[in-house]
Amino acid sequence: MKLTGAQIVIECLLEQGVKTIFGYPGGQILNIYDELYKSKDRIRHILTAHEQGASHAADGYARATGEVGVCMATSGPGATNLVTGIATAYMDSIPIIAITCNVGKSLLGKDSFQEIDITGVTMPITKHNYIVMDVENLAQTIREAFIIAKSGRPGPVLIDIPKDVTAAMCEYEKLNKDELSKMGFVKEHLNVKRAITVSNPSESELQKAADMINNSKFPIIYAGGGIKISGAEQQLLEFAEKAEIPVSESLMARDVFPSNHPLCTRMVGMHGTKASNMAVTESDLVIAIGSRFSDRVYGDATKFAKNGRILQIDIDPAEINKNIPTDGCLVGDVKNVLNALIPLVNSAKRPEWISKIEKWKKEYPSIYDKNPSDSINPKFIYECINKIAGDDTFITTEVGQHQMW
């Protein structure tokens, strides 16, 4: 059937199971908004007060649901207002699709009213981006964008569509879930192939990593957000308990390991616990799993775990040796890697090491005065919120110091 580009956008989003879109309208994107209004019984649009709110909302939606978040904005300032939310998703490996509409093709490159090269602007903060110059390529581009956003290390993808492309017509063939899963065209594009390909470590690499773990006396796990993205929480628990290895966490991994577990040392780094930082300092092996080694964690790279070796497990080969030199690495999906590694790791008891960890926890507890004479400690407020909210409540924060409290 023949559809306009705007209609194809809506149909392709519905193909992908998108139920909610966040956005703010403008002149260049009105064709899509007209079709969105006609489809309001099939797809929900949430109008934000500002485009930046739309990109942050899409990011939050993806974190909360595990699905791809979608946001949209018009050309020029509308598109650039999405940048902070897109960058946030990029830094935290969150899958979102940002759809922008630019000026017509004949006006591109002429400093037209509210024209901006948004693909150029967002190139450093997107996993991939597109400008669709032919309506015939629109459906394929949207389908491809969802594959890239979700595959490998997730991240944001931007699709920029000139206004006249949203008005142009072409044949559209709806694909069902089976057809979408069997799409082969992605592999034909080298740049896209790089974006979605996930390698697996060899048997020799797995054995080398297992030997590093089995020969260590004072190992510690540094858990990152990649564990949550991969859905490897259970594998992390099994791995830590089998080899009796304490678990420290990055900010993005605060909920991947039970905080009341005896092996949990909580966050590590600038805002971490004394027990976690002491454990890293005195360990003979740091096993970094799904973490990018933020500067807020390692501080002075020359002094991080200076007495130990580093084993890094990550889906993205670009993260290996990027900030901290490693002594061993396993590149692959964290869940798959741990499933392959666990059988090679010896069951172990480390009474001396665990005793040290417990000693540090007792010596440096996170305590505060609950009965101050002239003020209230912020920790007390958040403790009260936690008690009232319960374990299943989502709590969002800005990125100031209160996030650390």
N, C-alpha and C positions, 0 to 999 in steps of 0.2 A: 504494500500500500504506500501511497505517496504522502509524506508528511513534511512539514516545515522543519527547519533546524531546531526551532524552539520546542516543537512537539517531540522531536527525537530526543532532546535532552531529558524531558520529563519521562518518556517511555523507557529510556536507558536507565535512569535512576530507579524506576519501578522494577525493571529487570533485575537490578542488583539488590532488591529487597529494601531499598531506602524508604523509611517511614516518615522521617523528620528532616527538614532543611532549615537552616538558620540564615537569615539574610536581611538586606536593606535595599530597596529598589532605587533605580535611577534611569535616566533616559535611554542609555544604550542597552540596558538589560530588560526593557519593558516587554519585548516580545516573549521572553521566557516567563515573566511575571503574569502576562495575560494567560498563557497556557497553564501556569501553576494554579491560577485562580479557577480555571475550568476543571482542574483535577483535584480540587480541595477535598473531595470525598475519598481520594486515594492516597494523597500525600499531604502531610501537615507542614505548613510553613510557620515558623516562629519569627516574627518581626522584632529585630533588636533595635535599641535606641541609636546604635552606631555600628559601623561595619566591623570595627575591632571586636565588639561584643559578639558578632556572628562567628568570627574565626575562633575566639576563645570558647564559645558555646559548642562549636563543632568538636573542638579538642576535648572539652569536658565530656561531651556525649560519647565520644569514642572510648575514653578512659572508663566511663561508667558502664557502658554496654558491651564493650568488646567488638562493636561494629564500626564500620567506617563512618566518620562524621562528615557532613556536607555543609558547606557555606557558600554564599554567592553575593556578588556585589557588582556594581556598575563600573564604568571605566574611570581612569584618572584617580582622583582622590578616593573614590569608593574602593578601587582596587588596592591602592597603597595603604589604606586603613586596615586591610586584612593582614598586613605584614607581620605585626607583632605576634598575633595568634598562630600564624603559619610557622614563624621561627620557633615559638614555644613547642609546637608539635614536632618540628624537626629535631630539636635538641633532645626531646624525650622519646623519640621514635614512636610517635602516635599517628595512626593512619587517618588522614582527612583528605577530602577532595574539595578544592577551592575553585569555583566556577566564576569567571569574570567575563564581561562583555566589553569589547573595545569599540572604537569608532569604525565606520565602514572601511573596507579594504582600500578603496580609492583615497582615503584620507590618512592612512597609516604613513608614518614617516614625514609628515608635513607640519608637525607641531600644531595639530588640530585641537579644537576645544576639548579639554579633558582627555587628551590622548596621553598615554604613558606606555612605555615598553615594560609591561608588568612581568613578562617572562624573563627579561633581562634583570629586572629588579630582584626577582625571587629565585634566580638561578642558584645562589649560594645557600638558600634555606629550603629548597624543595628536593625531594628524592628524584623528581623528574617534572618537567613542565612542557606544555604544548601551546602553540597558537594554531587554531584550525582555520585554514584558508579555503577549504572546499567542503561543502556540506556533505559530500559523498564520503568523507573521511570521519565525520563527526561521531557516528555510532561506534565505530571501531576504536576511536580515540578514547571515548568514555569507558568502554569495556576494558581497554588496555590500562587505563589510569587506575581503575579499581584493583586490577591484578597487581600492579606495581605497588600501590599503597599498602596492600595486605601482605605481600610476599616478602620472604627473607626478613631483613630488618625493616619493620614498617616505617612509614613516613608520609609526609604530605605531598600531594601532587596537584599542580595548578593547571587548569584548562582555560585558555583565553580564546574567546570567540568574537570575531567582528560582528557588528550588528546585522549587516546584510546577509551573513551566513545563517543567522537565526531566522531570517525571513525566507531564504532560499528553500526550494523543495527538492526532494529526491526520494527514491524508493527506500523503504525501511522494512526490514524483516525482523520480527521479534524472535529472540532466542530464549529457550527455556533453560532451566538450571543445568540439565545434562549437557546441552549444547554449549553453554557458557563454560562449563568445566573442561570441555574437550577442545576449546579454542587453541589452535596451533600457530596462529600467525605471530604470536608474541615472540616465539623462538627465532623468527626470521630477522628480527631487528637486534643488532649487536648491542646497542646502547640499552635497550630494554632488557635483553638477556642478562646483562651485567646486573641490572637492578633487581632481578627476581631469582637468579641462580643461587642455590645454597649447596655448598659442598659438604662432604662428610669426611671426618678424619679416617686415616688408614688404620689397620690393625696395629702396625708398628708404632704409630703415633699414640694410639690409645694405650698400648703397653708401656711406652716410655712415661706417659703421664701417670699411669697406675704405679709404676716403680717409684716415681718421685713422691707420690703420696704414701706408699707403703714403707718407704725408707725414712720418712720424716718422723720426728719425735714431737715437735711442737707446731703442728699445722693450724692454720685458721682459714676459714672460708670468708671471702669478701663477696657478698651477694649483691647483685645489681638488678636493675629493672628488667633486664632481658629474661630473667626467670619468670616474671609475671607475664610478659609478652608471650613467652613460649608455653605458658601453662605448666611449668615444671616445678611447682611448689611441692608436690608429693615426692618427686625424685630428689629434690634438695633435702627434704626431711629424711628420706631413706639413706641417702649418701652420708649425711652428717651423723646419723645415729649408728650406721654400720661401722664407720671408721672413727667414731667418737671425736669429731672435729667441731670446735666452737664456730659459731656463725655470727659474723658482723655484717652490717647492712649499709647500703647507700640510702639516700633519701627516697629514691624511686623504688626501693625494695623493702620499705618499712612493714609491709604486710605479707611478705612471702614466706616468713618463718614465724612460728608461734612465739610471741614476745615473752610468754611465761615458761618457755622451754628452758631447762637448765643449761643447754648449750648456747643459748642466745645471749650475745653480749651487746646487742642494740647497735645504734649507728656508730660509724667510725669517721674520723677526720675532725675538721674544725669544730663541728657542732656535735661530735660524737661523745660517747661515754669514755671515761678514763680507762675502764676495763678493756674496751675495744682497742683503743689506741696503744695501751700497754701490750696487749696480746699481739698486735701487728708488729710492734717494735721488737719484741722478744721471740717472735715465731721464727722457725727455720724454713717455713713454706707458706706463702700466701696463695690461696687458690681463688683467683678472681673469676666469678661466673656471671656473664652477662652484664659486665660493668665497663664503663669507658674511662675509669680512673680520672675523675674530676679533680681539678686543682684544690677544691675544697676538702678533698679526702687526703691527697698525698702531701700537700704543703710544699716542702722542699723535696723535689724528686730524688736528689742525691742521698737523702736521709731516710726515705721511705723503706721500711722493712730491710734496713741495711744489714741485718744479720741473717737474712733468709733469701730463699729463691722465690721466683714468681712463676706460677702456672696460670695462664690466662685462657679462658674458654669463652668464645664469642662467635656470633653468627657473621659478624662483619670483619673480614680480614684487615680492613683499614684501621681497626682499633688495636690490632696487635702491635706492640712496641711503639704506639703513638706517643704516649706520655710517660710510660714506665717500661724500661727494658725487661723482657721476659726471658726466662730460662727454658720454658716449654710452652707450647700452645696447642689448642685444639679448636679448629675452625668448623663451626656447624651450628645447627639449631640446638639450643641448650638442652631441651628435653630429650632429643635423640642422642646427644653426646652423653648425657648422664645415664641414660638407659644402657648405653654400650659400655660405659666406664664402671658402673657399680659392680657388675660381676667380677671385674678384674681387681677390685680393691679389697684388701684383706679386712676381715672383722678385727677390730682393735679396741684395746682399753688403754687409756692414757692417764692414769691416776695422778701422776706428778703434774702434768700440764693442766688437767681439769682443776686440780687443787689450787694451782696458781691463779687460774681464772676466777675461781670462787673467792679467793683471798682479795683480789683486786675489786671485785664487785662489792665486798663488804667494806673494804677500806675507803672506797670512793663511790658511795651511793649517791643517787640523785635525790637529795633531800632539800627541804626549805622550811622556813619558819611558818607554820600554819596559824600561828596566833600573833601576828605582828601588832605593834602598838600604833603605828602611824600609816600603814599601807597594806595593800593586798598583793601578794606575789602572783604574777600571771599564771604560773604553773597551777596554783590552787584553783583558779577559774577554769582552766582546761580540764583539770581533774574532775571538777563538778560536772562539767559538760559531758565528759566521758561516762560518768556514772548514770546520768539522766538519759543520754542518747542510746546507750547499748552498743553491742558489737556490730550490728548490721547497718548502722547509720553512716551516710556519706557526709564527711566534713570537708569543706573546701577552704583554702586559705589564699591570701595574696602571697607574694614572695619576699616579704620583709622578715624582720627578726622574729615576729610572732609565729611564723611558720616553724621556726626551730623550737620555740616554747612548746 
